[in-house]
C-alpha cells in the first residue's frame, strides 16, 4: 500500500466521521425540540473528523520512519542475506536492487546474488504493510469512537475545534523559525570544523587569502586563510562604492517622487523604479562584466592609468549601487510620507520654501526610517553574490584603489564550494565560516534596522 | 431677544464692549467677494471681511461651514492643496496677495499660522523658534538669534517654563506648552497677522485658558484671526466675530452684537444652540 492510498483512506474515514457526527448533532437538535445545542453541528463534525485524521496521520508519519528499518531487519535475518558482503557499496546496491524488484520499480536484477533477496523483501513489505494498515484503521476507529462518545447536546465542540485551529497556525509559524534555526545549526557545525583546523583569530585578522583546494583536512595550511582582504573587498564594493551611488540617487528620487512629482508622473515612475528591484541580479552581473567594467578600464586607460584591471571593484560596486537604489528610495519614500502633513504645513506656514521644508524638516524627521532603509540596503549589498561573481575578481587584495581587482566574501564562498576540493578540506569548510560571518553581520544590521524602524513608527502614532 | 441678551455667553461677550471705542486705522487685511473652490465644489461663497490689528477676529460656525478654508486662504496655505482655487481679492495693506507678483514665502512670513494640533518640529525648543528667523535671515549672529528666541518665548509666555531646557526636544513638552511653542515660533519671524485654526481644540481647559490669555496680550501688536468651535471662546477672546454657515458669511460684526443682538435668524439659532 502506497503513502497516497493510505492518506486517501484516512481522509475518507475522516469524511465519514464528519458526516456521522454531523447527523448525530443534528439529531440532538431535533430531539431537543429545535432548542439550541451548545455547538453548531458543523463543529461536532469537525471535532470528530480531527480526532480521526490527526492521530492516524501522526502514526503514519512515525510508521513510515520505522517500517523501513523493520523491513531491512527482516530481510537481513533471512538465510539469503548471509551471503551478502559485510560492508560497503556492493551491499547497499544489492539491497537497493532487490527492493526495487520487490516493489515493482524494476523488472530484474543486475547482480544475480540480489535475486535471492527479492523474496524476503516481498514478504517483509507485505507483512509490514498489512500491520501498518491495520494499526492505522484501528487508530482511526478508536479516535472516531472516542470523539463520537463525547458528542452530547451540551458538549462545546467549538472551543475544541478552535484550539485545533490555533495549534495549526502555531505550527505553521514555527516552520519558518525552525528552518532558520536549522540553517544556522548546519552553518555552525561546519564552521566549528573549520575553526578546528584554522585558528579563528588568524582567520579574522590574517591578511593573506590563498586557499589551496588540493590539501585535505589533515594538512590545512592555516596561514593561507586570512579573511581580512575579503572583508575589505566586501566593505569597499558593497558599502563604500555601492552606497556612494545608492544613497544620493535613492534619496533624491524618493524626494522627487514624494514631494515634487505630479501624480501622473508618479504613477509610472514609481513602478518603473520598483521594476529595477525585480531584475534578476545575474542580469546586473552581465551588465557589470560586459559593459561597465570594460568601459571603466578604457576610461582609466585614456586618463593615463597604468594597467587598469578589467575586473575593477568600481564596476561591481557601481552596478550594485544601481541595483540597491530602489531599496533606499522606497524606504526613504515611505518614511517621508509618514511624516505628518501638519509638520510640513507648519514649516510652509513659517514662510519656508518647499526645498527648505524638505531639507530642514521632512528629511530630519524621516531620518530614522531612512537610516534603517540604508542599513537594510547595506545588508543586501554585502550579501549580493551574482554581480560580484561575474564582475569582481578572484584576487584577494587589500587596496583602496577602486580601479584594482578585489574579491568579496560571497565570491569566495562560491569559488570554494564549487571547486574540486573535497568536502572535508579546509578550503571548502572556509566557505561555511565565511557564510557564518556574513550571516551574523547581516543579522545584526537587520536587527538594528528593524529596531530603528519600530521606534520611528511609535513616534508618529 | 431678552433670553439671549442675558445669557452667560452674552455677558461674556459684553466685556468686549470695553474695546469698542478703540480707534482703528485702515484694516490690516481686506477680503472682497472671495470664493474658494475645491475642484468643482464651492466651499466659500462671496465673503467680504476686514481684519484689524487692534481686534481679535473670531470665525465661528458649525463643522464644514468653511471657516478654516477661508482662514487658510488668508495666507495662501490652500496652495498646498492641488484642487483648491481662490477667486476675488484678499489684500494685505492694500496689496493683493493673490496677484501674480506676490511672493508666497514673504506673505507667509508676514501672515503666520498656528494649527489645530500642536505641530512642533522634531528639533530642540531653541531650534523650533530659530527655524523661521534662520530661513528668513533675520539674525546675523548667534546673540541676535538668542535674543529673538528669548523674546518670542517670553511673548508666548513660555520662557519661564523652558529657559533651562532649550536643548530638549520640542515634542517632549506638554500639549499646551507645545501649542505656545508653536505660537512663539510664529511670533519669531515678526509677522503682522497670526491666523489660528482652532488652536485650543486639542488642549485641556487650563492650557486653553493660558492660550486665551496669551491671545489677549498679543492683540494690538499682531492682527489675530482665530477659528473656534467654542462660542464661549469666541465671546471671551474676540472683539469681532464672523459667523459662517454652509460657505456663506452670515453675519459679521462686534462680538457683543453677535452674541446679544444677532440680526440674522441663523446666527441666533446657532448661538442659542439650536443647531450646529
Interface residues (C-beta under 8 A of the other chain):
Chain A: X340 X342 X343 X344 X345 X346 X347 X348 X349 X350 X351 X352 X353 X356 X360 X361 X364 X365 X459
Chain B: X75 X77 X80 X105 X106 X107 X108 X109 X110 X112 X113 X115 X117 X119 X120 X121 X122 X123 X131 X132 X135 X136 X171 X182 X185 X186 X189
